[in-house]
Amino acid sequence: MPARLAVLRERPALHGQRILLIGSGTSRHAAEIASGWFGEAGLSASVSPAGEIHGPLREHRCDGALIAVTQSGATGSVLRLLDRAGDEGIFRIVVTNEAESPAVRRADLAYVTRAGTETAIPATKSFTSALLALHWFGREWTAGPSGEPPGLRETSEVPTLLQRAIDHGPRVERFVRGIAADRTWFFLGCGPLLPLAAEGALKMMETAVVPAIALRTEELVHGPVALVDRETPVVLLSEPGGVSPGETRALEALAEAGAPLLRLAAEESPDDGAVPASEAAIVSEGTPWLRPFETAPVLQLLAFCAGRRLGRDVDAPAGLRKAVRDD
């Protein structure tokens, strides 16, 4: 990690104050995951879509630092907030994949992920690389005199987790071949898994150009289950440490509906044979902390396989641009 990130532990004004993370679409999902990490490490962090912030940033729980996550570095609402943060004297951090972007020129600290050019318009590797950068920001922020942060983990497992996710490709492709991929998809998750479920739904809409809905797992049975039938694909990001009552009710409802279910579960989850009409991919053999690095590529592969099966142009899907146009 570049030595310049040491500024995060050297600036006393950044400690004990509130951090606001902003982004749009995939970038916002990365910010939401990072916010959970920061909270576990004792940092006060919140997330907002950039286009929904009006007025002084301090009125939006931001007096320590503004972190802008932007793959293109050119989203209009993000640039306006960076300018406002500069006017208010708030430290500006940018995470982007574009070194020459206007967001980088506005930053007090810019981290360019250098994930390389995305072949496809839907963000994939730039999403996981942004997560890694945000993780390291949290490490530097909370590092003590020994240099070791009290609440954040090492990321040396990440390359292995990414490869393991890629290895699940054949299983994901088999699942897609056996379903009606053009139906509305449901992505279920809760707690720290909800942003991942939302990212899975977004990737399905962007890449396969089909409707997709992300829900908290327990909310499925409160009305939306009426939309689920034998041809409704459902992706469940199963909670670690055993099945909760809310997840149990959702699984029972899905079994009754006969919905095809792809269940992304932790190792300690119950035997998959107990879940009717499902094909489970055990993708979280690492710690829960590192789960996004293994789950996100599986969701990306799922959208890719569905898009190809439906004959979509998965590299340049209809209606999608690299930079979010919100101005």
N, C-alpha and C positions, 0 to 999 in steps of 0.2 A: 504494500500500500504506500503511495507516495508520501514523502515526509511532510508535504505541505498540509496534509490533513491534521498535523499536530496543532494547527491553529485552533482546532475545536476544543482542545484541552487547555490551551494556553490563554484563551480569552475569558477572564472571569465573568464578563458581562453575559456570556452565553450560558452560564451555569445557573440552575434554579429558576430559569425563566421559561416562558411558553414558546413552543415551536409550532408553526403552522406549515403543513405540507399541502401543496396544491398540485393539481394536474387535471387532465381530461382523459376520459376513456381508459385505455390500458394503463396510462401513467397514473391515473387516480387509483386504480386497483393496486398498483405497486406501492403507492403512498399509504393506502389503508393497511396493507400488510406490514409495512415498516412502522406505522404508528403503533400497532400492537407490540412489535418488538421493542420500540422505545419505551412504551408504558411498562413492560416487564422489567426494563433496566432502570426504572425510576425517573424517566424523563417525562415532562408534561407535553404531550403532543396531540394535535388534532388534525383533521383532514377536511378539506372543502374543495368542491369543484371551483376552478379559478373564476368561471363566469358568474358565480353566485355571490361574490364578495363585493360589497359596496361600502364606502365610507372608510374611516381610519382602520388600519390593520389591528391596532390595539383593541378595537372593539370586537375583533374576531379571534381573540385568544392568541395574539401574536405580539410579543414584545422582546423575544430573544433572537429568533431567526425565522426567516421564511425559506422553506426548501421547495423549489420548483422542480418537479419531475416532468420532463418534456422530451419525448423521443426526437422530435424535429427541431426543438429550440426556436420555433417560429409561431407558436399559437398566440393569437392576439391578446386574449385575456390574461395569459401568463405574463406576457411582456409588460402589459399595463401594471400588473401587480408588482413586478420587479421594480418598475420605475417608482411606484408609490412607496415601496419599502425603502428605496434609496432616499426619497424625500423625508421619510420618517426616521431615518437613522437606524433602520433594522438590518441586521446582517443578512446578506442574500447568498444563498447556496443554490447552484443549478446542477442537476444531473441530466445529462443529455448524451445522445449518440452523435451529435453534429458539432465538431470542434469550431467551425466557422459561423455558427448560428448567432442571431441577435441576442438570444438569451445569455450566451457565454459572455458577450461583451458587456452585459449589465451586471454580472455576478461579482461579488466579493470573493467567492470561492467557487470555481467551476470544476466539476468532475466529468470528464468526457469518457464514456464507457468503452469506446473503441471496440465495440462489438463487430465492427465491419458493416459493410453495406447490406441492408436487408434485401434479399432477392425479391421477396414478396412485400406487398404493401402492408398486410396485417403484421403488427409488431410481434416478434417471437423472441429471438435471442437478445434483442435490445431490452425486452421486459425482464428477463432473468438477470442480465448484466446490471440493470438499474437496481434490482433487488439486492444484488451483491454490494453495490456501492453504498446503498442506504444502510445495509447491515454494518458496513465498516464505519460509516459516520457515527452510528450509535456506539460502536466500540471505542472510537476515539473520544467521544463526548463523555463517556462514563469511566474511562481509564483512570486508575488511581496512580499513586507515586511509582508503583511497580510496573506500570504500563499495562496491567491486566484489568479489564473491565469486570465488575462484579456480576453483571446480569446477561452478558452476551457470550456466544460460543464461537469457537473456531469454525472456519468454513473449509477446512482442508478436505472434507468429504464431498464437497459440491461436485467436482468432476465425476466422481463415481456415481453420484445420484443422478446426474444428467445422463450418463451412459445407461444406467439401469432403466431410466424412463424411456429412452430410445429403444431399448431391447423389448419393451412392451408393445412395439409397433404392430407385430403380427396379430397379437391378441386384440388390439383395438380395431384393426382392419377386419378381423373375423366378426366382431360385434357389429360393425357398421354394415357388413354384407348381409347380415341376418335381420335387419330391421327396415322399416319405412323411413328412410333418412330425410324425406321431404316434409315430415310432420313437425309440429311444434315440439321443441325439446324442453325438458325441465332439468335445471341444474340445482342441486340441493346442498346446502352446507350451513354451518352455524359457527358463531364465534369467529376465531381467526380464519376459519375455512370459508366464510361467506364471501370475502373479496375474491377468493380463488374461484368460487362458484360463479360469481358475477363475471370474472374474466373468461371462464369457460363459455358462458352464454354469449358474451360479446364476440369471442373468436368464432363461435358457430354462426352467428348472424353475419359477421364480416366475411368469412371465408366460404361457407356453404350457402349463404344468402337464404336462410330459412329462419323462421321465428324461434326465439329461445328465451326462456324465462328463468331468472335466478331467484330462489326463495330460501328463506331460513327453513331448515328441514322440518321443524315442528309446525310451520305455517301451512304446509301442504294439505293437512287434513282439515283445515278451516276454510273450506270452499274450493280452492284450486284443484283438489283431487277430483272434482266433478268433470274436469277437462281431460283426465287421464283415462286411456283405454288400452286395449291390447296392441295398439300401433303407436303409442306415445313413448318415445325414447326418454329415459330418465337416467341422469348421472348423479350419483350420490357420493359426496365426499364424507366418508364415514368418520365419526369422531374417534380419537385415540382413547385407550383406556377403558374400552367396553361400550356397549350400546346404551344410550340414554333412553329414558321413557319416551321423549319426543321422537327419537329416531326409530324406536320400536313401533310406535303408532304409524309412522310414515311407511315403514317396511310392510306392516300388515295391510295398510291401505293399497300399496302398490301390488302386493301379492294378490289381493282380492280383485284388483283391476286387470291383472295379468300383464302389466306393463313390462316391456323389455328394460332391464336394469343393468347398468354398468356401475359397479360399486368400487370406489377407490378407497381401500381400507388400510388401516395400520396392521402391523403384524399381530398385535395383541387383540384384534377384533375377533369376534366369534367365528366359528367354522362357516365358510361361505355356503356349505350345503344346507344350512338352515334358512337360507333366503331363497324362496321359490322364484322361478323365472328370471334368474340373474346370472350374469357372467362377471365374476369379481376379479379385478386386477389388484393384486396386493402391491402397492407402489410406495409404501412408506416404511421401508425397512430401516431408515435412519431415524433420528430423533424428531419429535414433533416440531421442534424449532426449525429444522431444515426442510420440512415437508414441502413448502412452496417450490423448492428447486427440483423436486422430483415429480410433483403433481402437475405443475404448469406445462411442462413439455408433453405430458400425456394428453392434457386437454387440447393442446395445439395439434397434436397428431390426430385426435378425434375429429376436430374441425377439418383438417386437411383431408382425411379419408372420406368424410361425409361430402365435402365439396367435390372431390374427384368422382365419387360414385354418382353424384348428381350432374356431372358434366360441367361444373363451374370452372372458371379461370381462377384457380386458387392463388395465383401470384398477383393478379390485378382484378379483384372482384368488383362487380358493378357497384357504383355509388361510393367507393372508398378512396380517400386521399391520404397522403402521408401526414400532412399538417392539418390539425383540426381548424376549420374555418369558423370562428365564433365572433368575428368582428363585423 
